[in-house]
Amino acid sequence: MNVINRIFKIFFIMLLSLSFCACSTSPPKQPKDLCAIFKEKKNWYNDAQEVFDKRKVPINIPMAFIYHESGYVDDARPPMRWFLFIPYGRGSSAYGYPQAQDPVWDEYVDEEGGFFSSRDDFADALDFVSWYILKTNKVNGVKITDVYNQYLNYHEGWGGFKKKSYKKNKSLIKLAKNVEKTAGEYARQMRNCDL
């Protein structure tokens, strides 16, 4: 009986570890090439088309946000902070593909998402970013295609953008320009994609 229990425990642990591995999605091999991303991950292309049909936000923009936020890592989060050898939490509650923080993610779920929405689900993350871009357009009047100012809103929040908190942050301004550049490159690549 003891041997059977051990075999069952080993089998259960193996099954559990396999299920955890199956839930994680590896980042695309060529993250700077949108066509290569969609060829490698056909379901992402389908998700992107569905979100575009729903929100009408050009695909290249939320994809550029996600690339710069998480590098397409599904369970990305800020690094743990340490005091000597004692961990004392992360810098923020940012999590998943979109690096959405808890309060704004909860707002999205209440308004548009659903009970099962998840920041580590690619389709949900893409929908969240597109929702945020549309809401930025309503709240702060930033054009949907103004990637630079859209990203500053995304990073600083709607209130932070209104207060122009980004003006003192040179690294953020540089990052926003890089996101804008990536979105432009993605747009050019999409025009020549054979999907």
N, C-alpha and C positions, 0 to 999 in steps of 0.2 A: 504493500500500500504506500509506503514511504517513497519508493522509486516512482510510482505512478504520479504522486503529488509533485515530485521534483520535475518529472518530464512535463507535466501540465504547466508548472510555473515557468519553466524554460520556454515552452511553446508560447505561453501568454506574453512573456517579456519580448520574445522575438516578434510576435504579431503586433504588439504595441509599438515597438521601435520602428517597424516597417510602416505602420500607419502614420507615425510622425514624419518619417522621411517622405512619404508619398504626398504629404500636405504642402511641402515646401517646393517652390518653383525656382529653378536656377535662372539667374539673369541672362539676357541674350548675349551671344558671343560677340556681336558687333553693335554695341549700343549707340554708336554715332551714325549708324546707317539705318534709317527707318524702314527702307525696303527689306534689308537683310533681317531686321527684327521681325517684320510681319511674315516673311518667308519661313523663318525658323519657328515662329509661334503663330500658327494660323488662327488659333482661337483668339489671340490678342487682336488680330486684324478684325475678326468678326465682332468682338466686343467693342472695338473702336468704332466700327461702322454703326453698330446699334446705338452707341452713345451719341455719335454725330447725328443720326436720324432723329434722336429724341431731343437733343439740346441745340443742334446747329452750330456748335463751337468747332472750328476747324481742328481736325485730329492732331496736326503737328504741334499745336499749342499745349494742350494738356500732356502730350507725350514728352515735350521738352521740359515741362515742369517736373514730371515724375523722374525723368532722367537725372536732372540736377538735384532733386530732393533725396532720392534713395538709390540712384544707380540701378533701378529696376530690381532692388532686393526687397522681396515681399515682407520680410519681418524686420526691416531696418528700424533702428531706434538710436537715440543719442547715446554716447558712451556713458558708462557708469562713472560717477565721481567718487573719489577716494580721499579719505583723510588717513595718512600713513597707510595702514593695511586694512582699514575699515571702510566698506562701501557705504555711501550715504545717499544714494539715489541718483537719478539721471537729471540732466539739465532741463528737460521738459517732458511732457507726455506724448510728444510726437512719435508716431508709429506707422509702420507699413510703407507701401509704395508711395503714398502722397505725403508722408510725414505730417499727417493731420494731428493736431492736438485734441485732447478729449473734448473741451467745450465746443469747438467749432464742428467736430465730428458729430457730437450729440445733436447740435442744431441741424445739421444736414439730415441725420437719421430721423429727427422729428418732422422735418419739412418734406423730405424727398425720398429718403432711403427706406429701409424696412428693418424689421427686427433682426433679420439675419445678415444685414450689411456688415462688411468687414473691411478694414483697411489693408488687410493682406490678401484680399481678393482683387485681381487686376481690374475686372469690369466695374466693381464698386468704387475702386480708387479713381478710375478714369471718369466715372460719373460724378464723383465728389469734386474733382478738380474742375470739371466743366460747369457744375452747379456753382462753385465758388466764383469762377470767372463771370458767369451771368449775374450773380449777386453783386459782384464788384461793379459791374456796369450800372446796376440800379442804385447802389448805395453811394458810389463815388463818381459816377458818370464816366468811367474809363471805358473807352472803346474795347470791344471784345478782342480785336486784332492788335491792340496796343500792348504787345507782349511785355515790354519793359515796365510800364506802369502797372500792368496786371500782376506781374511777378512781385513788384514792391508791395502791392496790396496783400498778395498771398503770404509773403514773408512777415510783414509788419502788422497784418490785420487791418481792417477797415478804419478803425480809430487811429492806429499808429500812422497810417498813410495820410489821413486828414491832418494830423499834427506834424507831418513831414519828418518823422523820427529817422527816416532813412538818410537824410541829408548829412548827418554826422558819421555815417557808416560807409566808408570808402570801399571796404571789401564787399558789402552788400550791393552797392552801386555797380561794382565790377561784375558781381555774380548775375545781377539782373541783365546786364549787357550780354553776358555769356548765354543766358537763357534765351534772350531775344535772337542771338546769333544761331543757336541750335534750332530754334523754331523755324528760322529762315532756311537753314540747311535742310531740315526735315521736309519743309514745304517743297523745295526744289526737288528733293529725292522722290517725294510722293508723285510729282508730275510725271516722272519717268518710270514709275514702278510698273512691273508686269505681274500683278497678283491674281 
